[in-house]
Amino acid sequence: MNNTNEHAFAQFIRTIGKGKTGRRSLTLQEAQTAMQMILANKVEPLQLGAFLMVLRVKEESAEEIAGFVLACREYIHQDKPVMIQPDLDWSSYAGKKRQPPWFLLSALLLAQSGYRVFMHGASGHTPNRLYSEEVLKQLGITTATHWQQCQQQLNDHNFSFMPIKSLCKPLHDIIELRPLLGLRSPVHTLTRLLNPLNADTTLQSVFHPSYTDTHHHAAQLLMQKNAAVFKGEGGEVEYRPQADITVKGLSNGKSELYTIPRQAEAPADTAVSTQTLLDLWQETKRDSHGLKAVLGTTAIALKTMGVEKEISQAQQLAQQLWDQRKESLV
């Protein structure tokens, strides 16, 4: 490379990194172009690291996230030859550390009840966390590695999980940089809004409440029909019974905000394992906190999809679906 000629990607690093008074966020179109270059491997490794970390310090804008998502969708759709239409797009990228992944029971309960759930996520990038992909495999649920398999799973079982490695390999590679960079990158944010199959409804979770408005605005820019974003347990889309939960959403494109009051005290330590999920589903062991987490998460999903207009009605329906569930998870 001739160092006298500025690299085409340098302009984007300069725009977001030129000091407190000189920098600005990228426009949606600039962000889309920058991510297109990253996905096409037209960026030097040094540039990629600098870009990701400057964005992390600056904090991504809604326009930047939306632009990144649009570029990723373009990349993903190059390899999507079939038409697949799930009811619900469910992102799962955080993993669980302090509580079992109760939300997986919610997703599978919805699938058993006739709602088509497409879940995507990453695994292994943070030590000492249990990830959805691993749990699903232990439950006997095969993860999809291509779109035809995903379509077949949704047709047969109303549920499919595709790892980000199969969904969008360049994003997987960036997520895997976390041990090298020491921090999560903006990719952890944009993956939650990917919705690669254009489902009418998306569920998103944030680690930090300050990101709620950013996610919400990005969903609006992406013209998402129905969406819900809230601070979930451990960063996953999971209702926390021990806290007042504020959900910011979109219903038919219109903003809405509601709060679910706290239902329980802080939970006792629980084994973060697949067996704990099976024990609750099969009622071999009681866990009132886990059940509240499952039902609360299910209710948020039902409310967001528009199955029920009010969260109280969605909570009642979630209980009915739980009471009518099949003995086997799969």
Secondary structure, 3 states (H helix, E strand, C coil): CCCCCCCCCHHHHHHHHCHHHHCCCCCHHHHHHHHHHHHCCCCCHHHHHHHHHHHHHHCCCHHHHHHHHHHHHHHHHCCCCCCCCCCEEEEECCCECCCCCCHHHHHHHHHHCCCCEEEEECCCCCCCCECHHHHHHHCCCCCCCCHHHHHHHHHHHCEEEEEHHHHCHHHHHHHCCHHHHCCCCCHHHHHHHCCCCCCCEEEEEECCHHHHHHHHHHHHHCCCCEEEEEECHHHCCCCCCCCCEEEEEEECCEEEEEEECCCCCCCCCCCCCHHHHHHHHCCCCCCHHHHHHHHHHHHHHHHHHCCCCCHHHHHHHHHHHHHCCCCCCC
